[in-house]
Amino acid sequence: MENEVTIRIGGESGEGTISGGDILALASARWGYHVFTFRTFPAEILGGPCMFQVRISDRPVKSMGDYADVLVCLNKEAYDRNIRDLRRGGVLVYDPGDFTPESDDFITYAVPFNELARKEVQLFQTKNMVMLGAIAGLFGPPLEALLQVVESRLSKSRKANPILMEKNRLALDIAYRYVREKIDKRDPYQLGPVEKADRVVLNGNQAVVAGALAAGCGFFAGYPITPASDIMEAMAKELPQVGGTFLQAEDEMAALAAVLGASFGGVRAMTATSGPGFSLMTELIGLASMAELPAVIVDAQRAGPSTGMPTKMEQADLSFALYGGHGDTPRMIVAPANVADCYTLMGLAFNMADRYQMPVIFLTDQSLTARVESVDRSVFRPFTIEGRLEYGKANSNGANGANGASNNGKHETAAALAASFARYAYTASGISPMTIPGPGAIPYSATGLEHNEHGHPDYEPEDHTAMMQKRFRKLETAAQELPQPEPYGDREAEIGLIGWGSTEGAIQEAVDRARAKGYKVASLHLRILSPLPDRAIRDFISSVKTIIVPECNYSGQLANLLGARYGLQPIRVNKFGGIPFTAGEILRAIEEVC
């Protein structure tokens, strides 16, 4: 029996497909297994086909898997849509009252989900519990693990009542006994006992919220948009409990404007949106860059231009994140690769925003926002919060305050201090000291107009040139100070893969499988895309013969960036159907090169 299984559940909105999958993943993780999930569901309110896939293993898993080992179909449409992704020799669990499968390429188990829910439990809404009971009886996890999660969820729900809980227990038990008594198990998949570990089970959006709170975020403004709305809703609940302020704005422009106002006031501030909303924020990103105001902007990418496919994934906002805006607008970009990164890199993003006094764009995507992973609790340690360089404190060149002026209040009047304060002082690092408004504070003008060192409007060509160079010099400073990525795989590889964002797990699993076949392969994964980690990229490119760049967009946006910056002409592997890469797809690209 194998202590790993990838289970896909297909059904219709309203059948409990997604909620059932969530319960299965959480129960497996609480029982001690590693889990990795993927889901897709319709964008329309009226509903449509849903799919939930969970890979469960007693070993760490990096991707959702190439194929499903087990496919559970709640209706015929789910069968038609998903059967091609069931591995040959895999297991199909279906309702014989709904359809009969047409192929014998797999093991079939007939379970009358509808009949058991209607006649035995006498509550059709427990159909997903019937499904979970059948899964537990056939493959695991233990029934008690599912019961614990169901009880926990119902106890927190407004619908909680003893009768409903009893019906759920009954549905789980009836289906469990049904498959145990009536089905002759003929497959190798069985989740046996494992040693429990100290892990946290959460999705990417939940990790972003946890990271923001741990990083000291004190203000959030946003507007609802899929798939970032979960961040806004969680911040609305959690931020006031730690003394912060939440604002639901009238649109995305107002949201970022409010964030910049809070930032000017000395508060760590952020917003979260997706592609369409991110587009609306462009002018305010320019203001943040010009006024040199810290801000963290989460862009949870989704597929397609315009409204596109709100509930599908894509990595197609990179070029816009890099270049969107009028004029040359410096900004920093961070892209988490997994759920743990969604926590840890939020701390880095806030520190980057404060130190370099510019907007930091945090690029996640739909698959990562909803992906559930089991993460070691040790990941969630407190952050070292690095504050802003304030007037009167040593700047990056060792000077005290702006232009080395004293700010002890004994030798200068407030007016003289204000007149002498060079908020946008030219420094070797490009980073200038700043003040925070309040009693006794030195005021300055934070304007979107081009300005001189003191923040006063200045349109002279030589001054504009110097100020542009100063603002971009901060990126050069950051490139020297920020952590460099480490290669993964063979030290003396012939084939190298460069990726970014949520593709890391599939890329690394492909590298592992290629190395097991005898290929010399390594990968480099970029978590900071502005400024690029030049030293690490150049060293990696020079160490291999061939570079492959897998990314989930049509135009090869990272490949274009690497080509423009380093003259690199990599092999492009692009996927843009709204579904993440599998490790097998990337492995095939490696083998084609070999």
C-alpha positions, 0 to 999 in steps of 0.5 A, a space after each residue: 500500500 502507498 502512503 501517498 495519494 492524489 485525490 481529485 473531486 469533481 462536482 457542481 457548485 452547491 454540492 459541497 465539492 470545494 468545502 468537502 475538499 477543504 475538509 479532506 485536506 485539513 483532516 489529512 494535515 491534522 492527522 500528520 500528512 503533508 498536503 498540497 491543494 489546487 482548486 478551480 471553480 466558476 466565476 458566475 454566481 449561478 454556479 457551474 463545474 468545480 474541481 478540488 485536488 489534494 495531494 496527500 503524502 507522508 513526505 513533503 510535496 512540492 506540487 499538485 501532482 501530474 495526475 489524479 490517482 483517485 477521481 471522485 465524480 459527483 455527476 456525469 459532467 465531472 466525469 467528462 471534464 476530469 477523466 483525462 487527468 486520471 492516471 491509467 490504472 487509477 481509481 474512479 469513484 462514481 454514483 451509479 445512479 447518475 452515470 456508468 463509466 465508458 472505459 475499463 482503463 481504471 479501477 471503478 468503485 460505485 457509491 450511491 452518493 445521492 441515494 445514501 444522502 436522501 434515503 439513509 441520512 434523509 438530508 440531501 445537503 449532506 452529500 459531500 459528507 457522504 462523499 468524505 465518508 466513502 473516501 475515508 473508508 477507501 483510502 483514509 484519513 481515519 474517520 475521526 480526523 474528518 469528524 474533528 474538522 467538521 465539528 470544529 467548522 460547525 461550532 464556528 458557523 452561524 448554522 451550527 445546531 446539534 441536529 445538523 452535526 448529528 446528520 453530518 456524523 451519520 452521513 460520514 458513518 453510513 458512507 464509511 460502513 457502506 464502502 467497507 462492507 460492499 466494496 472489494 478494494 483493489 487499489 494500492 492507495 491507503 493512508 496509514 498511520 504517520 507521526 504527527 508534526 507541529 505544522 500549520 495548515 493554511 492557504 496563501 491569502 491567510 499567510 499573507 494576512 498573518 505576515 502583514 500583521 506580524 510585520 506591523 501593518 497598521 492600516 489596510 484599505 481595499 476594494 473587493 476583487 477575486 482572488 484577493 478579497 479574502 485578504 481584505 475580509 481577514 484584515 477587516 476582522 483582524 487588524 482592528 484587534 491589534 490596534 490597526 485601521 481598516 477601510 473599505 474604499 469606493 474603488 482601488 484608486 481611493 484604496 491606494 490613495 488612503 494607503 499613501 496617506 497613512 504611510 505619510 503619517 508614519 503607519 505601515 500600510 498596504 492594499 490588496 487587489 487583482 489585475 483590473 484593480 491593479 491597473 487602476 492604481 497605476 497613477 498612485 504608484 507613480 505618486 508613491 515613487 515620486 513622493 518616496 512613500 512606502 507602501 505594500 501592494 498585493 496583486 493576486 494575479 488572475 488569468 486574462 486581460 480585462 475581466 478575464 478568468 477571475 477564478 483561474 491562475 496566470 503569471 501575466 502581470 509581471 510586465 505591468 508590475 515592472 513598467 506600468 505607469 507614465 514616466 520612469 517609475 521605480 518600484 520593487 517587486 516581490 513574488 512568493 513561491 509557496 505558502 510559507 513565502 506568503 508569510 515570510 516575504 511579507 515581512 521583507 516587503 514591508 522592510 523594503 518599502 520602509 528602507 527604500 521609501 517606495 512601493 513594493 508590489 507583492 505578486 501572488 496568483 490565484 493558485 497560490 492564494 487558495 492553495 492549502 499547504 501544511 507548513 512547519 510552525 517554525 516558519 511563523 517566527 516574529 520579524 525584525 522590523 526595520 524602520 524608516 530613516 528618520 530625520 535626526 538619525 544616521 543615514 546610510 552614509 553615516 551623516 546625522 539627519 539631512 545634510 548632517 544637521 543637528 535635530 536636538 532642538 537646542 540650537 535651531 528654531 522650528 522654522 530654521 529646522 524646517 527650512 534646512 530639512 532636505 527631505 529628498 537629500 541627494 545621498 550615495 544610496 539614494 535613500 533620504 531621511 524623512 519625518 513623520 507628521 505630529 506635534 513638534 515634527 518638521 513638516 515637508 511637502 510630499 508632492 507628485 510634482 518634480 521637486 528639489 531636495 526640500 520638496 519644493 516644485 522644481 522643473 529645471 532639467 539638471 535638477 530633474 535629471 539628478 532627482 531621477 538618478 537619486 530615485 533609481 539609485 535606491 534600486 541599485 543600493 537594494 540590489 547589493 543589500 537584498 538576499 540573493 537566490 541560491 541554485 537548486 540541483 546539480 552544482 555542475 549542471 548542463 541545463 538550467 531552469 529559471 522561474 518565478 512565483 508559484 511555479 517553484 514547486 513544479 520546477 524543483 520536482 521536475 529537476 529532482 525527477 530529471 536528476 534521478 534519470 541521470 540528467 545534470 539539471 539545476 534551477 534558480 528561482 527568483 523571489 525578488 524581480 525588481 531589483 533583479 539579483 544580477 550577481 546570482 543570475 549572471 553566475 547561474 547563466 554562465 554555469 550552464 549550457 542551456 536555459 529553460 524559462 517556464 512561466 504561466 503566461 503567453 508572452 514569456 514575460 520573464 524570458 523577455 526581461 532576461 533577454 533585455 537585461 542579459 542578452 539571454 535567448 532561453 527556451 521558453 515553456 509557456 502555459 496559459 490555460 488558467 491551470 498551473 504547471 505539473 512537474 511532468 510538463 516541465 520534465 518533458 521540456 527538460 528531456 526535449 533539450 537533452 
